[in-house]
Amino acid sequence: MGSFLEKTPETPHQNGGPCQSRVVERVLLALVLVVVAAVVARVLRARRPEPPTQARRWPVPVQIDRADFEDEGTPWLVVVFTSTACDSCAQAVDKARVVACAEVAVQDVPYQTRKDLHDRYAVEVVPLTLVVDPDGVVQKSFVGMPTATDLWAAVAEARSPADS
């Protein structure tokens, strides 16, 4: 009989022994790591930053009261909302005046002298050019300075929509 200090040989467990329990532990650890990685990925995806700032779209009137403007009897009206402090506004008015004729009136509406109209039509940016039909419906608008070609084409198209 040996002493209790003697080393006794390990007997295998009924469920496969110590080696198999280490394999099970490693598999469980790997599963836990996969679950943690998936949770972290989902959290990071949810915290994605907002998309870059989008260009602002300025409000443009869709209809005006023709009585607010000069040349009420002219069938078509090109209105250019401007400011005397704006260099491109003067250029926009010059380009608009080119389309003036017996059927098309052009009116410059400076902020400094016609703030009432800028406020009434919620004009927030100048120059703002409107091509308006006889009923006061805005057929085309330009925020900023339109090219002479674009303005000429917009007036021509608005005046004869059946031809386009």
N, C-alpha and C positions, 0 to 999 in steps of 0.2 A: 504494500500500500504506500502510496506516495503521499508526500505532504501536500498541504493545500496550496503551497507556493509553487508547486510544480506546474509547468505549463502543460495544459491539456490540448490536444489537437482540436481545431475548430471543427465543429460538425456542421454540415450544410443545413440551412433552414429548409423547412418543407417547401417554401415558396421560391426557391431558386438560389438562395445564398446572398452574401453581401455584394457581390459584383452586380447582380441584377438590380439590387436596390439603388446602387449608384447610377445605373443607366436610367432608371425611372426618375430619379432626382434630376438628372441632366435634361431629360425630355420635358419634365414639368418646368424647369428653369427656362428652357428654350421657348416653351409655350407662353410663359409669363412675359418674357422679353418681346415676343411677337405681339402680344396683346398691348403691352405698354407702347411699343412703337406705333401701332395702329391708332391708339388713342392720341398720342402726341401729333401724328400726322393730321388727324381730323381736327384737332384744336388749332394747329397752325393754318390749315386750309380755311377754317372759319374766321380766323383773325386776319385774313388777307386784306391789305389796304384798299380803300376806295379807289375807283378808277380816276385817272387824271381829270382835272377840271375841264369841263366841256365849254366850248365857246358859247357866250351868252347870246341869246336871240332877243333882240330888242323888240318891244311891242310896236306894232304898226296898225294904224287905224284901218278898219275894213270899210267904213262908210263915213262920209262927212256931210255936213249940211252946206249945200252950195251957197246959201244965203250968207254964210260967214265970209265969203270970199268975193273979190271983185269979179267983174265980167260974168255975172251970174247967167246971162243969156247965151254965152258961148257954149256950144255943145260939150266940148272937152276941156278939161282943166289939168294943168300940170302945176302942182303945188310943191314948192321947195321950202321946207322948214329949215331956217338957218340961224346963225348967230354972227354978230358983227366981229366977234373975237375969233372967228374960225376962218382960216385961209382957204381951206378946200371948199367952204360954203360958197364963196364968191365964184369959184370955178364951176361949181355945180349949177349955180344960177345962170352963168354964161352959157353953159351947155344946154340948159333947159330953154333958154330964150331962142335958140336956133330952131326949135320945133314950133314956135309961135306962128300962127296964121289965122285966117278968118274963122276956122273951126276949132282952134286950140288956143286957149288963153294960158299964160304962164304967170304965176304969182309967187313972189319971194315973201316969206313970212319970217322976218327976223325976231328972235326971242326978245330983244331989248324993246321993241315997239309993239309986239303982238304976243306978249306973254300969255294973255287970255286964251289965245288959240292953241299955243303949246300945251297949256294946262288942260284945256277942254279935250284935246285929242291925245293926251298922255304921251306927248313927244318927249323922249328921254335922251335922244341922241340926234346930233346934226352933223352933216346935212342929211335930211330925210326927204326923198322925192317921191311924190305920189302922182300916178296917172289916174284921173278920175273921170268917170263917164257922166252923161247928162243927169242921171238919177243920184249922183253922189257916191256911187259904189267905186271903191278903189280897185282898179283893174290890175295895176302893177305897182310895185313899190321898190325903192332902192334905199338901203341904209348905207350911208357913206356916199362917196362921189361916183356916180355911174359914168361909164364911158359914153361918149356922144353916140356911138353906134348902138349900144344897148338901149339908150333912152329913145333914140329915133325908132328903132325896131319895136320897142314896147308901145310907143304911141301908135305906130302904123298898125300893129297887130290888134291893139284894143279898138281902134276905129273901124277895122274891117275884119272881125273874127271869122267870117265865113270863108275868107281867102286863105286862112292859115291852115 
